[in-house]
C-alpha cells in the first residue's frame, strides 16, 4: 500500500485483506522455492497453498490495529505489523488444516478441506496423515515469517514479539484440546456445559481471534502496561462475542456466503452457548428432538430445520444475541475509558464492530 497524504483514522477491511493475502502468497512462494525439487512437491505445496489467499484476515488486521493504537503508523502502513500479520495468516492456515481434520469438515471456504483433498489424491487412508503434515508445514512458515518480521526490531522487542507469537500457538493447541473434550460432553446438564463452553471459547477464540493479535501489534511499540491490560480485557470480550457470532452463523448462516454447509455444526454435534441456551428452556419434546439430531450424521434436513425452529421458539437465539451485545458493549466501554486520541479510539471501535457484526 502507498500511504496517502492527510489524516487516516479508519481502515478499509476489504483492501487490507487483499493486501495481506497478496503478501502472504508472495511469502509462501518465496520460501517454498528453497525446498529441494521433487515431482510430488507441487502437489504438497498446492494442498498448503489452498488455505491461503482467502478469508477475512481479521487476525492480521488486529495486529495492525494494535500497533496503531499503541502509537504506530496507521493501519496498513507499518512494515513490522504487516509482516506479523502475514505470520498470523500462515498460522491461521495451519490451525484450520488441523481443525478441519479434527472436526472432519468436508469443505473450507467452498473448497475440499486438506484431508479430503489429500484422500482424493492419495487414498482415504492418507488423508489424515497428509493433513497433519500440511498443517505442520504451514506452522513452520509461521516461525520463519515471525523471525523475518522482527529482524529489524530492537533486540528486546524482537525477543518479546517472537515469544508472544510462540505463546499464541501453544495456547491454541491447549484450547483445542479442551475443545475436543468439550465436544464429548453430554447434553444432559446444559447449564454446566454452557460454563465449560464459555471457558473454552474465552481461552481459544477470545484470546486467539482478537485479544492476542491486538496485543502482539501493540508490543511493537512497547506501550505502557495499562494499555496492554485494556486491550486484553476489551479483546477478550470481543473475542468471545466473535466466537458466539460464529456459532450463530454456523446454524443460521447462508451457505453461499459462508462457503460451509449450514447443517455442518448440528450434524457434527458442536457444543455451543446457543445450543445450551435452547436446552435450558426447551420442553421434554423439544429437548428430545435436539438430542436426537445434534451429532447425528444421518439427521435429515427436516430434523435439522426443526432444531433451528426450537432454538428460535425457546428464545435461545434472542438471548444469545443479547449476550453478544453485552460483550460488545463491555469492550466498547473499556475502549471509551482509554486515554487515546479520537482517531485511535475510532479505529479500535471499528475493529470491534467488524468482528462482532458479520454474516460470515
Phi and psi in degrees as a GROMACS rama.xvg file:
@    title "Ramachandran Plot"
@    xaxis  label "Phi"
@    yaxis  label "Psi"
@TYPE xy
-91.0942  125.473  UNK-2
-70.2067  120.779  UNK-3
-76.6258  164.28  UNK-4
-81.7127  162.323  UNK-5
90.9549  179.386  UNK-6
-77.3834  137.628  UNK-7
-119.398  113.802  UNK-8
-126.96  4.9617  UNK-9
-138.783  171.355  UNK-10
-132.762  159.692  UNK-11
-103.556  106.568  UNK-12
-58.8612  -38.8888  UNK-13
-67.3521  -45.5209  UNK-14
-64.7304  -39.6827  UNK-15
-62.17  -46.5805  UNK-16
-60.785  -42.7116  UNK-17
-59.4191  -42.4018  UNK-18
-65.6126  -45.1409  UNK-19
-63.7233  -41.689  UNK-20
-62.115  -42.5406  UNK-21
-62.8453  -45.5094  UNK-22
-61.4168  -40.8013  UNK-23
-66.9174  -44.8122  UNK-24
-65.4105  -38.3711  UNK-25
-65.9112  -41.2159  UNK-26
-62.281  -46.4287  UNK-27
-56.3839  -47.7213  UNK-28
-66.006  -39.0149  UNK-29
-64.0966  -45.0099  UNK-30
-71.6529  -36.0414  UNK-31
-75.7317  -14.6574  UNK-32
-65.7231  -17.9582  UNK-33
-80.5121  -12.2581  UNK-34
-77.1598  147.185  UNK-35
-63.2817  142.139  UNK-36
-69.134  141.087  UNK-37
-159.022  147.477  UNK-38
-66.3073  -19.8796  UNK-39
-94.4605  -6.34889  UNK-40
-59.0968  -44.9221  UNK-41
-58.2698  -34.4942  UNK-42
-65.9001  -46.4812  UNK-43
-61.6923  -45.2525  UNK-44
-66.3989  -34.7504  UNK-45
-66.269  -37.1893  UNK-46
-60.2376  -41.1527  UNK-47
-73.065  -43.9466  UNK-48
-66.2761  -24.5183  UNK-49
-64.7104  -16.5418  UNK-50
-94.2871  4.11607  UNK-51
-114.862  160.767  UNK-52
84.9471  4.61209  UNK-53
-136.876  172.161  UNK-54
97.914  -178.871  UNK-55
-92.3121  -14.4666  UNK-56
55.9263  35.522  UNK-57
-66.2437  -34.606  UNK-58
-70.3789  -40.8635  UNK-59
-62.7427  -38.933  UNK-60
-63.2013  -41.7939  UNK-61
-62.2734  -34.3793  UNK-62
-60.748  -47.1956  UNK-63
-68.1122  -34.9573  UNK-64
-65.9082  -45.4188  UNK-65
-59.2895  -40.1435  UNK-66
-63.2948  -44.307  UNK-67
-65.4905  -44.7332  UNK-68
-60.6286  -33.9677  UNK-69
-83.1784  2.06555  UNK-70
115.078  4.73549  UNK-71
-82.9222  -171.839  UNK-72
-67.8802  159.556  UNK-73
-55.8101  159.578  UNK-74
-56.2229  126.321  UNK-75
97.1382  -2.21812  UNK-76
-129.44  16.3076  UNK-77
-110.926  115.823  UNK-78
-56.3374  -48.6822  UNK-79
-66.0084  -40.8461  UNK-80
-63.3014  -41.8561  UNK-81
-65.2901  -40.5549  UNK-82
-66.5409  -38.5586  UNK-83
-68.6467  -30.2185  UNK-84
-63.3545  -39.5032  UNK-85
-62.1041  -43.2149  UNK-86
-60.2052  -39.958  UNK-87
-65.0459  -38.8153  UNK-88
-63.0825  -40.3162  UNK-89
-66.0536  -40.2843  UNK-90
-69.0377  -39.9658  UNK-91
-57.7997  -41.6327  UNK-92
-62.4602  -43.3936  UNK-93
-59.1772  -46.802  UNK-94
-64.5521  -37.6474  UNK-95
-68.3675  -38.5346  UNK-96
-59.1174  -47.4166  UNK-97
-68.8026  -38.9192  UNK-98
-62.7134  -42.831  UNK-99
-62.5434  -37.3606  UNK-100
-67.4386  -46.5111  UNK-101
-59.7473  -43.1018  UNK-102
-85.7348  -5.19775  UNK-103
54.8627  42.5702  UNK-104
-78.2278  129.02  UNK-105
-76.1308  -27.0411  UNK-106
-134.419  159.984  UNK-107
-142.197  117.606  UNK-108
55.1261  38.2567  UNK-109
83.1096  0.137093  UNK-110
-113.86  158.152  UNK-111
-59.288  135.36  UNK-112
-68.0612  166.071  UNK-113
-59.8472  -43.5096  UNK-114
-69.1635  -31.2596  UNK-115
-70.5892  -46.7739  UNK-116
-62.4609  -41.2423  UNK-117
-66.7056  -37.7768  UNK-118
-64.0127  -37.9467  UNK-119
-67.8763  -32.7529  UNK-120
-80.3211  -40.3466  UNK-121
-121.237  0.313279  UNK-122
105.868  145.177  UNK-123
-56.7718  -36.2813  UNK-124
-70.8335  -12.8242  UNK-125
-92.5678  -12.8686  UNK-126
-57.7021  -51.9149  UNK-127
-66.5637  -49.6693  UNK-128
-58.586  -41.1508  UNK-129
-65.6571  -40.7562  UNK-130
-61.3292  -40.4222  UNK-131
-60.867  -43.4125  UNK-132
-68.4468  -38.9325  UNK-133
-62.8418  -43.9419  UNK-134
-62.6174  -41.5981  UNK-135
-64.7926  -37.4234  UNK-136
-62.4854  -44.4695  UNK-137
-64.9598  -35.4014  UNK-138
-64.4383  -37.7148  UNK-139
-62.771  -35.7694  UNK-140
-69.6605  -30.211  UNK-141
-61.5412  -43.7082  UNK-142
-59.8203  -46.6807  UNK-143
-65.665  -42.1473  UNK-144
-64.2452  -39.311  UNK-145
-63.6644  -45.0739  UNK-146
-59.2588  -43.7311  UNK-147
-69.8015  -34.747  UNK-148
-63.8831  -35.8924  UNK-149
-99.1389  5.24387  UNK-150
-59.2435  -32.1545  UNK-151
-98.2936  3.62528  UNK-152
-78.9277  157.131  UNK-153
-57.3779  144.612  UNK-154
-53.7961  -47.8329  UNK-155
-66.4788  -35.687  UNK-156
-67.6198  -41.6117  UNK-157
-60.6704  -44.4672  UNK-158
-61.5863  -43.6618  UNK-159
-64.0213  -42.0014  UNK-160
-66.3194  -44.0844  UNK-161
-64.7506  -41.6852  UNK-162
-64.3143  -38.6466  UNK-163
-67.7374  -38.9541  UNK-164
-62.7667  -42.3491  UNK-165
-62.0446  -37.115  UNK-166
-64.5593  -39.3637  UNK-167
-58.962  -48.7083  UNK-168
-66.2449  -37.0915  UNK-169
-68.0266  -41.3774  UNK-170
-65.5221  -36.9148  UNK-171
-65.2618  -40.1564  UNK-172
-61.1693  -44.1579  UNK-173
-63.7619  -44.1545  UNK-174
-64.481  -37.5438  UNK-175
-65.7602  -36.0256  UNK-176
-59.6655  -47.5881  UNK-177
-63.4498  -36.6168  UNK-178
-63.8006  -42.3818  UNK-179
-59.2373  -43.2403  UNK-180
-68.9696  -37.6931  UNK-181
-62.9697  -37.4411  UNK-182
-63.9927  -15.311  UNK-183
-98.7974  -0.185089  UNK-184
-75.4609  146.856  UNK-185
-74.0639  168.758  UNK-186
-99.2377  18.0902  UNK-187
-81.0853  -20.376  UNK-188
-128.919  77.8447  UNK-189
-64.2272  -31.3788  UNK-190
-66.0061  -44.0409  UNK-191
-66.7996  -40.9206  UNK-192
-61.7008  -38.2377  UNK-193
-60.4687  -40.8523  UNK-194
-64.8738  -41.3633  UNK-195
-63.4641  -44.9403  UNK-196
-62.1532  -43.6487  UNK-197
-61.3894  -40.3646  UNK-198
-61.7995  -42.736  UNK-199
-68.1151  -44.8787  UNK-200
-72.434  -26.3697  UNK-201
-64.5916  -41.3988  UNK-202
-74.8151  -46.9604  UNK-203
-81.9902  -61.1885  UNK-204
-86.4547  -39.9261  UNK-205
-58.1239  -38.8656  UNK-206
-81.7201  -56.2142  UNK-207
-70.0737  -37.9166  UNK-208
-75.2662  -30.5034  UNK-209
-134.646  -59.8859  UNK-210
-62.2149  -50.6076  UNK-211
-62.6163  -45.563  UNK-212
-60.9377  -39.0339  UNK-213
-59.112  -48.7217  UNK-214
-66.7635  -39.9939  UNK-215
-55.5348  -46.1404  UNK-216
-64.6513  -41.4876  UNK-217
-63.4792  -34.965  UNK-218
-64.5919  -18.9242  UNK-219
-58.7494  -33.1499  UNK-220
-97.1908  2.94088  UNK-221
49.4449  60.0613  UNK-222
-77.5992  169.026  UNK-223
-65.298  154.698  UNK-224
-60.5619  -32.4949  UNK-225
-62.4974  -37.7234  UNK-226
-68.2264  -42.9286  UNK-227
-59.2456  -43.7122  UNK-228
-60.8706  -44.1486  UNK-229
-64.8922  -41.833  UNK-230
-64.8016  -35.6672  UNK-231
-63.8174  -45.4506  UNK-232
-70.6404  -47.126  UNK-233
-67.0011  -41.5482  UNK-234
-63.962  -37.7366  UNK-235
-68.8188  -41.7453  UNK-236
-60.3866  -47.6476  UNK-237
-66.1925  -34.8433  UNK-238
-66.6641  -40.0682  UNK-239
-65.9236  -42.3412  UNK-240
-61.9462  -38.7007  UNK-241
-57.4393  -47.4585  UNK-242
-68.926  -38.7845  UNK-243
-64.4378  -38.5691  UNK-244
-63.0544  -40.8036  UNK-245
-61.3918  -39.1486  UNK-246
-67.8763  -37.2301  UNK-247
-66.3767  -41.3652  UNK-248
-63.8532  -34.9792  UNK-249
-63.5897  -20.8334  UNK-250
-104.464  -36.8001  UNK-251
-115.793  5.55324  UNK-252
-73.7368  162.637  UNK-253
-88.7512  118.476  UNK-254
-57.9733  -34.9648  UNK-255
-67.6206  -25.052  UNK-256
-90.2138  -43.2396  UNK-257
-79.8773  -25.8033  UNK-258
73.5415  15.1098  UNK-259
-135.072  136.688  UNK-260
-56.9137  131.469  UNK-261
-68.46  -13.0966  UNK-262
-89.525  -10.1189  UNK-263
-61.0875  -47.1583  UNK-264
-65.5421  -38.0145  UNK-265
-69.2241  -45.9837  UNK-266
-63.4743  -38.1538  UNK-267
-73.1199  -12.9478  UNK-268
74.5206  30.225  UNK-269
-61.4779  127.885  UNK-270
-84.1023  121.061  UNK-271
-135.179  160.663  UNK-272
-60.0383  -39.3597  UNK-273
-57.1231  -45.0591  UNK-274
-65.7309  -42.722  UNK-275
-67.2752  -34.3834  UNK-276
-63.5344  -39.1746  UNK-277
-65.5102  -43.3192  UNK-278
-66.6664  -30.4137  UNK-279
-69.6291  -22.555  UNK-280
-120.107  0.125363  UNK-281
-72.1459  147.998  UNK-282
-79.3761  177.958  UNK-283
-59.2945  -42.0921  UNK-284
-65.8471  -42.2122  UNK-285
-67.4262  -41.761  UNK-286
-61.1083  -41.9654  UNK-287
-62.8704  -40.2639  UNK-288
-64.5406  -40.5046  UNK-289
-63.6848  -48.7296  UNK-290
-67.2278  -29.1581  UNK-291
-73.2903  -27.9987  UNK-292
-101.005  -43.5318  UNK-293
-66.2469  124.146  UNK-294
84.5604  8.26745  UNK-295
-102.209  106.637  UNK-296
-64.8426  -15.5011  UNK-297
-97.0911  6.82795  UNK-298
-60.5544  139.69  UNK-299
-84.8495  164.478  UNK-300
-59.6027  -36.4168  UNK-301
-65.4159  -41.37  UNK-302
-67.4135  -38.7327  UNK-303
-65.777  -41.4683  UNK-304
-63.5847  -34.7758  UNK-305
-62.8778  -40.4497  UNK-306
-61.9879  -42.6968  UNK-307
-59.2385  -43.4165  UNK-308
-63.3615  -41.0308  UNK-309
-63.3877  -41.1069  UNK-310
-58.7719  -39.8762  UNK-311
-74.591  -44.5462  UNK-312
-62.5002  -34.9935  UNK-313
-78.4049  -7.80113  UNK-314
83.6671  5.281  UNK-315
-63.1763  -39.8094  UNK-316
-62.2061  -44.255  UNK-317
-66.5734  -41.406  UNK-318
-64.7004  -37.3866  UNK-319
-61.8642  -43.2613  UNK-320
-63.5273  -37.0305  UNK-321
-65.0234  -42.4877  UNK-322
-63.5465  -40.3261  UNK-323
-61.5098  -45.742  UNK-324
-61.0906  -38.682  UNK-325
-65.8901  -40.3267  UNK-326
-66.0465  -41.974  UNK-327
-60.7311  -44.7279  UNK-328
-65.2657  -35.6641  UNK-329
-60.7942  -46.2851  UNK-330
-63.6783  -42.6684  UNK-331
-60.6464  -40.4235  UNK-332
-64.6868  -39.1793  UNK-333
-63.8254  -43.5563  UNK-334
-61.7718  -41.4229  UNK-335
-60.9576  -27.1071  UNK-336
-87.2478  -5.66537  UNK-337
-74.246  147.366  UNK-338
-88.4873  73.1854  UNK-339
-124.271  158.163  UNK-340
-71.0612  162.36  UNK-341
-60.2412  -35.9822  UNK-342
-62.1925  -45.6288  UNK-343
-69.8582  -37.9667  UNK-344
-61.1355  -41.3799  UNK-345
-62.9101  -42.0024  UNK-346
-65.3819  -42.6038  UNK-347
-64.4253  -42.2564  UNK-348
-67.4209  -34.1243  UNK-349
-62.924  -39.5943  UNK-350
-62.2889  -46.5959  UNK-351
-59.3476  -41.5328  UNK-352
-63.3364  -44.3028  UNK-353
-62.1069  -41.4039  UNK-354
-70.719  -31.4758  UNK-355
-107.903  -8.87414  UNK-356
-121.482  86.4324  UNK-357
-151.262  165.51  UNK-358
-122.949  11.9877  UNK-359
